[in-house]
Amino acid sequence: MAQILSSISSGISHTNSVENGYTDLDWDNIGYGVTPTDYMYMMKCSKDEEFIDGQLIPYGNVELSPAAGVLNYGQGLFEGIKARRREDGRIVLFRPDENALRMKVGAERMCMPSPSVDQFIDAVKKSALANKRWIPPPGKGSLYIRPLLLGTGPILGMSPAPEYTFLIYVTPVRNCYFKEGSTGLHLYVEDQFHRAFRGGAGYVKSITNYAPVLKPLTNAKDRGFSDVLYLDSVSGKYIEEVSSCNIFIVKDKTISTPATNGTILPGVTRKSMIEIARDIGFKVEERQISVEELLEADEAFCTGTAVVVVPVGSVTYQAQRVEYKTTNINSVSERLLSTYDAILNGQLGGKNTGWLVEIN
Ligand SMILES: Cc1ncc(COP(=O)(O)O)c(C=O)c1O
């Protein structure tokens, strides 16, 4: 059996003391980078087996065969979940079963075995608890949990790798991925590069979807934009999603978002916001949305685990730039965000209570 991921060479030493259960990070200035934590989780299985037992191991570098499927052919998936510490001292995850199911769908597409939903949630909980001192104080941020499913066995021919590794690492992050946060994102509508195409893998969180967007994303950032909004690759007329979040528009009190038809990642936050919006009385449509409709919308916002709900401040398409008001405290995005926060903080009972998984 291939000796993959067999040695953990941490090389990382934590000098942080633990005060009141926290590590001594500057909690008021958490960034959105990788801060090494204490433990990571690892579970392996071979191609025709199921995952059985995983374990927590010290956080550190991993050793891989140079012929690993993930390194050569991009056979890999990732997920993103946040653990948040509440004022009442509880630590909660938001709908981790949805991430587990999405990983299963992705694994099927990428010819990989996947952990069961229970194994996935158990591993996520263990990873967060083992790194509890890195979970930011209430309101200061969250512990970003990154599950990976990788083809780690060596393979030269074009076939699924002979061995797989499910790995989870965690890192503390600030509340919103974008520094712009509530002041609004400035999106560049990309009409040259596409993120996904019909029959491809745009609907799963495959690592192969992300490297190709670095070029348009870097170009846009160099020009002062926050992120890129991609268009459908067939007609180039309809909006799809942003590099790491879904998009919604609001027109005359109706909320619309592009339908997930195989080229858009079905975001857990997207799905939750659709349900929340309907519950609080909005009409929500999932359908094709043209760029023109976006430019004429009353409001636009993005959703995702990393951003939660963030307003769009402007959209630039070819030579046209449209600005949206982002200071309205009665905006749809504000209402969705405050309902979401109330659910997370346990202030709303009812069906949404089942969305939270407590880990302590
Ligand atoms: C391309 C893309 N779209 C949308 C999302 C939002 O998904 P979620 O709400 O599950 O984080 C993400 C982030 O995971 C993403 O990478």
The ligand as a Tripos MOL2 file, in Angstrom:
@<TRIPOS>MOLECULE
LIG
   16    16     1     0     0
SMALL
NO_CHARGES

@<TRIPOS>ATOM
      1 C1        -18.2560   28.7640   -6.2030 C.3       1 LIG1
      2 C2        -19.0100   28.8870   -4.9220 C.ar      1 LIG1
      3 N1        -20.2850   29.2880   -4.9650 N.ar      1 LIG1
      4 C3        -21.0260   29.4150   -3.8560 C.ar      1 LIG1
      5 C4        -20.4930   29.1530   -2.5990 C.ar      1 LIG1
      6 C5        -21.3470   29.2890   -1.3830 C.3       1 LIG1
      7 O1        -21.6440   28.0150   -0.8310 O.3       1 LIG1
      8 P1        -21.9510   27.8630    0.7120 P.3       1 LIG1
      9 O2        -23.1000   28.7420    1.0230 O.co2     1 LIG1
     10 O3        -22.2740   26.4150    0.8850 O.co2     1 LIG1
     11 O4        -20.7210   28.2600    1.4440 O.co2     1 LIG1
     12 C6        -19.1550   28.7400   -2.5050 C.ar      1 LIG1
     13 C7        -18.5490   28.4460   -1.2130 C.2       1 LIG1
     14 O5        -18.5900   27.3660   -0.7550 O.2       1 LIG1
     15 C8        -18.4010   28.5780   -3.6960 C.ar      1 LIG1
     16 O6        -17.1320   28.1810   -3.6510 O.3       1 LIG1
@<TRIPOS>BOND
     1     1     2 1
     2     2     3 ar
     3     2    15 ar
     4     3     4 ar
     5     4     5 ar
     6     5     6 1
     7     5    12 ar
     8     6     7 1
     9     7     8 1
    10     8     9 2
    11     8    10 1
    12     8    11 1
    13    12    13 1
    14    12    15 ar
    15    13    14 2
    16    15    16 1
@<TRIPOS>SUBSTRUCTURE
     1 LIG1         1 GROUP 0 **** ****
